[in-house]
Amino acid sequence: MATVKQVLKAKSDTTVHTIDAEASVFEAVALMSKAEVGALVVTVGDAVCGIVTERDYARKVILQDKVSRTTTVCEIMSAPVMAVGLRTNADECMTLMTQQRIRHLPVIEGGRLIGMISIGDMVRHLIEEQQFAIDQLESYVRGPRHDTPTCALTRRSPIPQTLAARFA
């Protein structure tokens, strides 16, 4: 089972975007837009105190008719923040995200923010694990002769013509 450390290592961009708790919501939304992310970790100094997401903005600013430029991030952030460590396994992350209905998990180790994983990162990882298992099973089915066609239905191995003709 993969760990958060392995999922983070596979990410192409490991930048964690943060914003101060006293910044305006307008600044937060502008930063999310510029960075093309859906969440920011909220900090006070070096300490993580919450997370602010596009969902928080929609529900706590737009729907409550607040003003983005005068509302502070700490007024709408989700706190306390759900976080994981480097040794947390991928299944635990998926369970936490599903049960809590969250899309982003800060990674905190030794009291320091070191990364962020999203539901997209977890799905990508799950797909890669499943494809690896499929490849291993196909290799096992083929045996030592790798040129023998298989009827495994994956994106890498189409049905051989002789089998396809039987189903036509």
C-alpha positions in Angstrom: 0.0 0.0 0.0 1.4 3.4 -1.0 1.9 6.2 1.5 1.4 9.9 1.3 5.1 10.3 0.8 5.0 8.2 -2.4 1.9 10.1 -3.7 3.7 13.4 -3.1 6.8 12.2 -4.8 4.8 11.4 -7.9 3.3 14.9 -8.2 4.7 17.1 -10.9 4.2 20.3 -8.8 4.7 20.1 -5.1 4.1 23.8 -4.3 1.8 24.3 -1.4 0.0 27.6 -1.6 -0.7 29.4 1.7 -2.4 32.6 2.8 -2.4 34.5 6.0 -5.5 34.3 8.1 -6.0 38.1 8.1 -5.8 38.4 4.3 -9.0 39.3 2.5 -11.1 36.7 0.8 -10.6 38.6 -2.4 -6.8 38.1 -2.1 -7.4 34.4 -1.5 -9.6 33.9 -4.5 -7.2 35.9 -6.7 -4.3 33.6 -5.5 -6.3 30.4 -6.1 -7.1 31.7 -9.6 -3.5 32.6 -10.4 -2.1 29.4 -9.0 -4.9 27.3 -10.6 -5.7 25.5 -7.3 -8.9 25.0 -5.4 -7.6 25.4 -1.9 -5.1 27.4 0.2 -3.7 26.4 3.5 -4.4 29.2 6.0 -1.5 30.2 8.3 -0.7 32.5 11.2 3.0 32.9 11.0 4.3 29.4 10.4 1.4 27.6 12.1 -1.4 26.0 10.1 -4.7 27.1 11.4 -7.2 26.1 8.7 -7.9 25.7 5.0 -9.9 27.9 2.6 -11.5 26.5 -0.5 -13.6 27.6 -3.4 -16.5 25.8 -1.7 -16.0 28.0 1.4 -16.1 31.1 -0.8 -19.3 30.0 -2.5 -21.1 29.0 0.6 -19.8 31.6 3.1 -19.3 34.7 1.0 -21.5 34.6 -2.1 -24.5 32.9 -0.5 -24.3 35.0 2.6 -23.9 38.2 0.6 -20.6 39.2 2.2 -18.1 41.4 0.6 -14.9 39.7 -0.6 -12.6 42.7 -0.1 -13.6 43.3 3.5 -14.1 39.7 4.7 -11.0 38.0 6.1 -10.0 34.5 5.3 -10.2 33.5 9.0 -13.9 34.3 8.9 -14.7 31.7 6.3 -11.9 29.1 6.6 -12.5 25.5 7.6 -10.9 24.8 11.0 -9.6 22.8 12.5 -7.9 21.5 9.4 -7.9 17.8 8.6 -4.3 16.8 7.8 -2.2 13.7 7.2 1.4 12.7 7.7 3.9 11.2 5.3 3.4 7.6 6.6 -0.4 7.8 6.2 -1.5 5.2 3.6 -3.5 6.0 0.5 -6.6 4.1 1.6 -6.7 6.1 4.8 -6.5 9.3 2.8 -9.3 8.2 0.5 -11.5 7.2 3.5 -10.9 10.5 5.3 -11.7 12.5 2.1 -14.8 10.5 1.4 -16.2 10.5 5.0 -15.4 14.2 5.6 -16.4 15.3 2.1 -13.2 17.1 1.5 -11.0 17.4 -1.6 -7.7 18.6 -0.1 -5.5 17.3 2.7 -2.5 19.2 3.9 0.5 17.0 4.8 2.1 18.0 8.1 5.1 16.3 9.5 6.8 17.4 12.7 4.5 20.4 13.0 5.6 21.7 9.6 3.5 21.9 6.4 5.3 19.9 3.8 2.7 19.2 1.1 -0.9 19.0 -0.1 -2.7 16.2 -1.7 -6.0 16.5 -3.5 -8.6 14.0 -4.4 -7.3 14.2 -8.0 -3.8 13.1 -6.8 -5.4 10.2 -5.0 -7.5 9.1 -8.0 -4.4 9.4 -10.3 -2.5 7.2 -7.9 -5.3 4.6 -7.6 -5.5 4.4 -11.4 -1.7 3.8 -11.7 -1.8 1.1 -9.0 -4.7 -0.7 -10.8 -2.9 -0.5 -14.2 0.2 -2.0 -12.6 -1.8 -4.9 -11.2 -3.4 -5.4 -14.7 0.0 -5.4 -16.3 1.3 -7.9 -13.8 -1.7 -10.2 -14.3 -1.4 -10.0 -18.1 2.2 -10.9 -17.8 1.4 -13.9 -15.7 -1.4 -15.1 -18.1 1.0 -14.8 -21.1 3.7 -16.7 -19.3 7.2 -16.8 -20.7 6.0 -16.2 -24.3 5.2 -12.5 -24.4 4.2 -12.5 -28.0 1.2 -14.8 -27.3 -2.1 -12.8 -27.6 -4.2 -12.4 -24.5 -7.9 -11.8 -24.2 -7.5 -9.4 -21.3 -9.5 -6.3 -21.9 -7.3 -3.4 -21.1 -6.3 -0.2 -22.9 -3.0 -1.8 -23.8 -4.2 -5.1 -25.2 -7.0 -5.2 -27.8 -9.0 -8.4 -28.3 -7.1 -10.5 -30.9 -8.8 -10.7 -34.3 -9.6 -14.3 -34.0 -11.6 -13.7 -30.8 -13.1 -10.5 -32.1 -14.5 -12.4 -35.0 -16.3 -14.9 -32.7 -18.1 -12.1 -30.9 -19.2 -10.3 -34.1 
